[in-house]
Each structure stands twice: as structure tokens, then as C-alpha cells.
């Protein structure tokens, strides 16, 4: 178990610059001889308690990973994100509904060590064009 710190924009895709923060724990387990990984995340902060489960699965035919997230507040699993790890960095993409519109979501995992990693997520209403509204989660 490792301690973790997360911050995210309080009002995403509005131009808001107000960040909220939470501290918690992360438990990571490799399974299937490293072809899968299970992560349990718990945190508590100003916006309340968060509990997430993440399952990464490797597909040897496509050489890609699927990232499957479930959230404790509603017990549902989102559609998977797809991506790959190269040069010590993982990059994943999907499209998700947000306030009645579809948005592009990108997650980047970097600074990966056996005991830690940096995670960042960005979302875009316009397909990721530069200079547009973006939601960040770090």
C-alpha cells in the first residue's frame, strides 16, 4: 500500500482554475504473470470520499493494454480506455459522455517505478485541438 495525493479541477471544462485535493491510498497487484494489474484507490478530500478500482489487461495480439475503471459510488465499470506503454510512459484514450456531449479523454502514466507513478488526465470537448478547454486531473 502506498500513499497518494490527487488534485482535480472543481468545475471541469468551464475555464475554472479552482482545484480540489484529496489524500489517500493505492494498492497495486500484478496478476497473470504481469499481463494484468489491479489497483485499488481510496481517498478523502474536500469533495468527499472516493473509491475506485482499476484493471489493466494486456492483449498480446494488439500489443495494447485496456484500462478498465470501476467506481465505488455507483458500482459500475466504465468503457475501457486503450493504449500502450513505450519508453517508460503509458498513454490511453477513449471518448466519454460529459454533460450530454462526447469528449475525448487522454490519460498519461509517467515516472513509473516499481513503487510509484505519476498520473495525469486531460479531457477535451473539441477532439483535443490546442488552445481549447481542457479538464485536468493529476
C-alpha positions in Angstrom: 0.0 0.0 0.0 1.3 3.4 -0.9 0.0 6.9 0.0 -1.3 9.0 -2.9 -2.3 12.6 -3.5 -4.7 13.7 -6.2 -6.0 17.1 -7.4 -8.6 17.9 -10.0 -10.5 20.9 -11.3 -13.6 21.5 -9.3 -15.7 22.6 -12.3 -14.3 20.8 -15.4 -14.4 22.2 -18.9 -15.7 25.6 -17.7 -12.4 27.6 -17.6 -12.3 27.1 -13.8 -8.9 27.4 -12.1 -10.2 26.1 -8.8 -8.5 22.8 -7.8 -9.6 20.4 -5.1 -7.3 17.9 -3.4 -7.5 14.6 -1.7 -5.1 12.2 0.1 -5.5 8.5 0.1 -4.0 5.1 -0.5 -3.3 3.0 -3.6 -2.8 -0.8 -3.5 -1.3 -2.3 -6.7 -1.2 -6.0 -7.5 0.3 -7.6 -10.6 -1.7 -10.7 -11.8 -1.4 -13.2 -14.6 2.4 -13.0 -14.5 2.4 -9.3 -15.3 -0.2 -9.4 -18.1 -2.7 -7.7 -15.9 -2.7 -5.3 -13.0 -5.3 -4.5 -10.3 -5.3 -1.2 -8.5 -7.5 -0.2 -5.5 -7.7 3.6 -4.8 -9.3 5.3 -1.8 -9.1 9.0 -1.0 -10.8 11.6 1.1 -10.9 15.3 0.5 -12.9 18.4 0.4 -15.3 17.0 -2.2 -15.8 13.8 -0.3 -14.7 10.1 -0.3 -13.6 8.4 -3.5 -13.2 4.7 -4.0 -12.1 3.4 -7.4 -10.9 0.0 -8.9 -8.7 -0.1 -12.0 -8.0 -3.2 -14.0 -5.3 -3.1 -16.7 -5.3 -6.0 -19.2 -2.6 -6.7 -21.8 -3.6 -8.0 -25.3 -0.6 -9.9 -26.8 -2.1 -9.8 -30.3 -2.5 -6.0 -30.5 0.4 -5.2 -28.0 -2.0 -2.8 -26.3 -3.5 -2.5 -22.8 -7.1 -1.9 -21.9 -7.7 0.3 -18.8 -11.0 -0.6 -17.1 -12.2 1.6 -14.3 -15.0 0.9 -11.8 -16.2 3.5 -9.3 -17.4 2.7 -5.8 -20.0 5.4 -5.6 -22.2 3.6 -8.2 -20.7 0.1 -8.6 -20.4 0.4 -12.4 -17.5 -0.1 -14.8 -16.8 2.5 -17.5 -16.0 1.6 -21.1 -12.3 0.7 -21.4 -9.6 3.1 -22.5 -6.9 1.7 -24.8 -3.2 2.4 -25.1 0.3 1.2 -24.7 3.4 1.7 -22.7 6.5 3.0 -24.5 9.8 4.3 -23.2 8.5 4.3 -19.6 5.3 6.1 -20.3 1.8 4.9 -20.8 -0.8 6.7 -22.9 -4.5 5.8 -23.1 -7.5 7.3 -24.9 -11.3 7.0 -25.1 -14.4 9.0 -25.7 -16.9 9.5 -22.9 -20.2 11.3 -22.3 -19.9 14.5 -20.3 -22.9 16.8 -19.7 -24.7 15.5 -22.8 -21.7 15.7 -25.2 -19.0 13.2 -26.1 -15.5 14.3 -25.1 -12.0 13.0 -25.8 -10.1 11.7 -22.7 -6.4 11.1 -22.5 -4.5 9.6 -19.6 -0.8 9.6 -19.3 1.2 7.5 -16.8 4.8 8.6 -16.4 7.8 8.5 -14.0 6.9 4.8 -13.5 9.0 2.9 -10.9 8.3 -0.3 -9.1 6.7 1.7 -6.2 5.2 4.7 -7.8 4.0 6.6 -10.9 2.7 10.0 -12.0 -0.8 10.1 -13.4 -2.4 12.9 -15.4 -5.7 13.0 -17.3 -6.9 15.6 -19.8 -10.4 15.9 -21.4 -11.4 17.9 -24.4 -14.7 19.0 -25.9 -13.2 19.5 -29.3 -11.2 16.4 -30.0 -8.0 17.7 -28.4 -7.3 20.8 -30.5 -4.7 23.0 -29.0 -5.8 26.1 -27.0 -9.3 24.7 -26.1 -11.0 23.9 -22.8 -9.4 21.0 -21.1 -10.1 19.2 -17.8 -7.0 18.1 -15.9 -6.7 15.5 -13.2 -3.3 14.9 -11.6 
